Amino acid sequence: MRHKKSGVKLNRTSSHRQAMFRNMVTSLLKHDRIKTTDAKAKELRRWADHIITLAKRGDLHARRQALSIVREKAVVHQIFADAPKRFGDINGGYTRVVKLGCRPGDAAPVSMVELTGEKPEAASS
């Protein structure tokens, strides 16, 4: 029985799965949207929502927790600067999954994961 065991295995080892989702959440936060399979997209929402919740909290411990998942300092700095303005008034639902159809090579269902909310304007000085 799989009681209280969250997350999908995706036919990968735990280290491979963890590395894959670290890379995917980094790319999502850097580019605001990525294209992947449906199963990976649904699991990626959990990772991304957790990082954004940490960024909204904004303290030093939250920043260190985010850096343990997202290994690029520039991406963590950017999301910690933008998240309170972009997601400050909503609780959860920071990502959107849009189904795109099937991939031509293997007919795998493909989705686009994107961050919701308006991107804050860059300060032009």
Contact map, one row per residue, 1 for C-alpha under 8 A:
11100000000000000000000000000000000000000000000000000000000000000000000000000000000000000000000000000000000000000000000000000
11111000000000000000000000000000000000000000000000000000000000000000000000000000000000000000000000000000000000000000000000000
11111000000000000000000000000000000000000000000000000000000000000000000000000000000000000000000000000000000000000000000000000
01111100000000000000000000000000000000000000000000000000000000000000000000000000000000000000000000000000000000000000000000000
01111110000000000000000000000000000000000000000000000000000000000000000000000000000000000000000000000000000000000000000000000
00011111000000000000000000000000000000000000000000000000000000000000000000000000000000000000000000000000000000000000000000000
00001111100000000000000000000000000000000010000000000000000000000000000000000000000000000000000000000000000000000000000000000
00000111110000000000000000000000000000000010000000000000000000000000000000000000000000000000000000000000000000000000000000000
00000011111111001000000000000000000000000000000000000000000000000000000000000000000000000000000000000000000000000000000000000
00000001111100001000000000000000000000110000000000000000000000000000000000000000000000000000000000000000000000000000000000000
00000000111110000000000000000000000000000000000000000000000000000000000000000000000000000000000000000000000000000000000000000
00000000111111011000000000000000000000000000000000000000000000000000000000000000000000000000000000000000000000000000000000000
00000000101111111000000000000000000000000000000000000000000000000000000000000000000000000000000000000000000000000000000000000
00000000100111111100000000000000000000000000000000000000000000000000000000000000000000000000000000000000000000000000000000000
00000000000011111110000000000000000000000000000000000000000000000000000000000000000000000000000000000000000000000000000000000
00000000000111111111000000000000000000000000000000000000000000000000000000000000000000000000000000000000000000000000000000000
00000000110111111111100000000000000000000000000000000000000000000000000000000000000000000000000000000000000000000000000000000
00000000000001111111110000000000000000000000000000000000000000000000000000000000000000000000000000000000000000000000000000000
00000000000000111111111000000000000000000000000000000000000000000000000000000000000000000000000000000000000000000000000000000
00000000000000011111111100000000000000000000000000000000000000000000000000000000000000000000000000000000000000000000000000000
00000000000000001111111110000000000000000001001000000000000000000000000000000000000000000000000000000000000000000000000000000
00000000000000000111111111000000000000000000000000000000000000000000110000000000000000000000000000000000000000000000000000000
00000000000000000011111111100000000000000000000000000000000000000000010000000000000000000000000000000000000000000000000000000
00000000000000000001111111110000000000000001000000000000000000000000000000000000000000000000000000000000000000000000000000000
00000000000000000000111111111000000000000001001100000000000000000000010000000000000000000000000000000000000000000000000000000
00000000000000000000011111111100000000000000000000000000000000000000011100100000000000000000000000000000000000000000000000000
00000000000000000000001111111111110000000000000000000000000000000000000000000000000000000000000000000000000000000000000000000
00000000000000000000000111111111110000000000000100000000000000000000000000000000000000000000000000000000000000001110000000000
00000000000000000000000011111111100000000000000100000000000000000000000000100010000000000000000000000000000000000010000000000
00000000000000000000000001111111000000000000000000000000000000000000000000100000000000000000000000000000000000000000000000000
00000000000000000000000000111111110000000000000000000000000000000000000000000000000000000000000000000000000000000000000000000
00000000000000000000000000111111110000000000000000000000000000000000000000000000000000000000000000000000000000000110000000000
00000000000000000000000000111011111000000000000000000000000000000000000000000000000000000000000000000000000000011110000000000
00000000000000000000000000110011111100000000000000000000000000000000000000000000000000000000000000000000000000011100000000000
00000000000000000000000000000000111110000000000000000000000000000000000000000000000000000000000000000000000001111000000000000
00000000000000000000000000000000011111011000000000000000000000000000000000000000000000000000000000000000000001111000000000000
00000000000000000000000000000000001111111000000000000000000000000000000000000000000000000000000000000000000111100000000000000
00000000000000000000000000000000000111111100000000000000000000000000000000000000000000000000000000100000000011100000000000000
00000000010000000000000000000000000011111110000000000000000000000000000000000000000000000000000000000000000000000000000000000
00000000010000000000000000000000000111111111000000000000000000000000000000000000000000000000000000000000000000000000000000000
00000000000000000000000000000000000111111111100000000000000000000000000000000000000000000000000010000000000000111000000000000
00000000000000000000000000000000000001111111110000000000000000000000000000000000000000000000000010000000000000000000000000000
00000011000000000000000000000000000000111111111000000000000000000000000000000000000000000000000000000000000000000000000000000
00000000000000000000100110000000000000011111111100000000000000000000000000000000000000000000000000000000000000000000000000000
00000000000000000000000000000000000000001111111110000000000000000000000000000000000000000000001000000000000000001000000000000
00000000000000000000000000000000000000000111111111000000000000000000000000000000000000000000000000000000000000000000000000000
00000000000000000000100010000000000000000011111111100000000000000000000000000000000000000000000000000000000000000000000000000
00000000000000000000000010011000000000000001111111110000000000000000000000000000000000000000011000000000000000000000000000000
00000000000000000000000000000000000000000000111111111000000000000000000000000000000000000001111000000000000000000000000000000
00000000000000000000000000000000000000000000011111111100000000000000000000000000000000000000000000000000000000000000000000000
00000000000000000000000000000000000000000000001111111110000000000100000000000000000000000000000000000000000000000000000000000
00000000000000000000000000000000000000000000000111111111000000000000000000000011001000000000010000000000000000000000000000000
00000000000000000000000000000000000000000000000011111111100000000000000000000000000000000001000000000000000000000000000000000
00000000000000000000000000000000000000000000000001111111110001101100000000000000000000000000000000000000000000000000000000000
00000000000000000000000000000000000000000000000000111111110001100100000000000011101100000000000000000000000000000000000000000
00000000000000000000000000000000000000000000000000011111110000000000000000000001001100110000000000000000000000000000000000000
00000000000000000000000000000000000000000000000000001111111001000000000000000000000000000000000000000000000000000000000000000
00000000000000000000000000000000000000000000000000000111111101100000000000000001000000000000000000000000000000000000000000000
00000000000000000000000000000000000000000000000000000000111111100000000000000000000000000000000000000000000000000000000000000
00000000000000000000000000000000000000000000000000000000011111110000000000000000000000000000000000000000000000000000000000000
00000000000000000000000000000000000000000000000000000000001111111000000000000000000000000000000000000000000000000000000000000
00000000000000000000000000000000000000000000000000000110111111111100000000000000000000000000000000000000000000000000000000000
00000000000000000000000000000000000000000000000000000110011111111110000000010001000000000000000000000000000000000000000000000
00000000000000000000000000000000000000000000000000000000000111111111000000000000000000000000000000000000000000000000000000000
00000000000000000000000000000000000000000000000000000100000011111111100000000000000000000000000000000000000000000000000000000
00000000000000000000000000000000000000000000000000100110000001111111110000010000000000000000000000000000000000000000000000000
00000000000000000000000000000000000000000000000000000000000000111111111110010000000000000000000000000000000000000000000000000
00000000000000000000000000000000000000000000000000000000000000011111111000000000000000000000000000000000000000000000000000000
00000000000000000000010000000000000000000000000000000000000000001111111000000000000000000000000000000000000000000000000000000
00000000000000000000011011000000000000000000000000000000000000000111111110110000000000000000000000000000000000000000000000000
00000000000000000000000001000000000000000000000000000000000000000011111110000000000000000000000000000000000000000000000000000
00000000000000000000000001000000000000000000000000000000000000000010011111110000000000000000000000000000000000000000000000000
00000000000000000000000000000000000000000000000000000000000000000010011111111000000000000000000000000000000000000000000000000
00000000000000000000000000000000000000000000000000000000000000000000000111111100000000000000000000000000000000000000000000000
00000000000000000000000001001100000000000000000000000000000000000000010111111110000000000000000000000000000000000000000000000
00000000000000000000000000000000000000000000000000000000000000100110010111111111000000000000000000000000000000000000000000000
00000000000000000000000000000000000000000000000000000000000000000000000011111111100000000000000000000000000000000000000000000
00000000000000000000000000000000000000000000000000000000000000000000000001111111110000000000000000000000000000000000000000000
00000000000000000000000000001000000000000000000000010010000000000000000000111111111000000000000000000000000000000000000000000
00000000000000000000000000000000000000000000000000010011010000100000000000011111111100000000000000000000000000000000000000000
00000000000000000000000000000000000000000000000000000010000000000000000000001111111110000000000000000000000000000000000000000
00000000000000000000000000000000000000000000000000000000000000000000000000000111111111000000000000000000000000000000001100000
00000000000000000000000000000000000000000000000000010011000000000000000000000011111111110000000000000000000000000000000000000
00000000000000000000000000000000000000000000000000000011000000000000000000000001111111110000000000000000000000000000000000000
00000000000000000000000000000000000000000000000000000000000000000000000000000000111111110000000000000000000000000000000100000
00000000000000000000000000000000000000000000000000000000000000000000000000000000011111110000000000000000000000000000111100000
00000000000000000000000000000000000000000000000000000001000000000000000000000000001111111110010000000000000000000000100000000
00000000000000000000000000000000000000000000000000000001000000000000000000000000001111111110000000000000000000000000000000000
00000000000000000000000000000000000000000000000000000000000000000000000000000000000000111110000000000000000000000000000000000
00000000000000000000000000000000000000000000000000000000000000000000000000000000000000111111100000000000000000000000000000000
00000000000000000000000000000000000000000000000000000000000000000000000000000000000000111111100000000000000000000000000000000
00000000000000000000000000000000000000000000000010001000000000000000000000000000000000000111110000000000000000000000000000000
00000000000000000000000000000000000000000000000010000000000000000000000000000000000000000111111100000000000000000001000000000
00000000000000000000000000000000000000000000000110010000000000000000000000000000000000100001111100000000000000000011100000000
00000000000000000000000000000000000000000000100110000000000000000000000000000000000000000000111110000000000000001111000000000
00000000000000000000000000000000000000000000000000000000000000000000000000000000000000000000111111000000000000001111000000000
00000000000000000000000000000000000000001100000000000000000000000000000000000000000000000000001111100000000000111100000000000
00000000000000000000000000000000000000000000000000000000000000000000000000000000000000000000000111110000000000111000000000000
00000000000000000000000000000000000001000000000000000000000000000000000000000000000000000000000011111000000011110000000000000
00000000000000000000000000000000000000000000000000000000000000000000000000000000000000000000000001111100000011110000000000000
00000000000000000000000000000000000000000000000000000000000000000000000000000000000000000000000000111110000011100000000000000
00000000000000000000000000000000000000000000000000000000000000000000000000000000000000000000000000011111001111000000000000000
00000000000000000000000000000000000000000000000000000000000000000000000000000000000000000000000000001111111111000000000000000
00000000000000000000000000000000000000000000000000000000000000000000000000000000000000000000000000000111111100000000000000000
00000000000000000000000000000000000000000000000000000000000000000000000000000000000000000000000000000011111000000000000000000
00000000000000000000000000000000000000000000000000000000000000000000000000000000000000000000000000000011111100000000000000000
00000000000000000000000000000000000000000000000000000000000000000000000000000000000000000000000000000111111110000000000000000
00000000000000000000000000000000000010000000000000000000000000000000000000000000000000000000000000000111011111000000000000000
00000000000000000000000000000000000011000000000000000000000000000000000000000000000000000000000000111110001111100000000000000
00000000000000000000000000000000001111000000000000000000000000000000000000000000000000000000000000111110000111110000000000000
00000000000000000000000000000000001111001000000000000000000000000000000000000000000000000000000011111000000011111000000000000
00000000000000000000000000000000111100001000000000000000000000000000000000000000000000000000000011110000000001111100000000000
00000000000000000000000000010000111100001000100000000000000000000000000000000000000000000000001111000000000000111110000000000
00000000000000000000000000010001110000000000000000000000000000000000000000000000000000000000001110000000000000011111000000000
00000000000000000000000000011001100000000000000000000000000000000000000000000000000000000000011100000000000000001111100000000
00000000000000000000000000000000000000000000000000000000000000000000000000000000000000000000111100000000000000000111110000000
00000000000000000000000000000000000000000000000000000000000000000000000000000000000001100000010000000000000000000011111000000
00000000000000000000000000000000000000000000000000000000000000000000000000000000000001000000000000000000000000000001111100000
00000000000000000000000000000000000000000000000000000000000000000000000000000000010001000000000000000000000000000000111110000
00000000000000000000000000000000000000000000000000000000000000000000000000000000010011000000000000000000000000000000011111000
00000000000000000000000000000000000000000000000000000000000000000000000000000000000000000000000000000000000000000000001111100
00000000000000000000000000000000000000000000000000000000000000000000000000000000000000000000000000000000000000000000000111110
00000000000000000000000000000000000000000000000000000000000000000000000000000000000000000000000000000000000000000000000011111
00000000000000000000000000000000000000000000000000000000000000000000000000000000000000000000000000000000000000000000000001111
00000000000000000000000000000000000000000000000000000000000000000000000000000000000000000000000000000000000000000000000000111
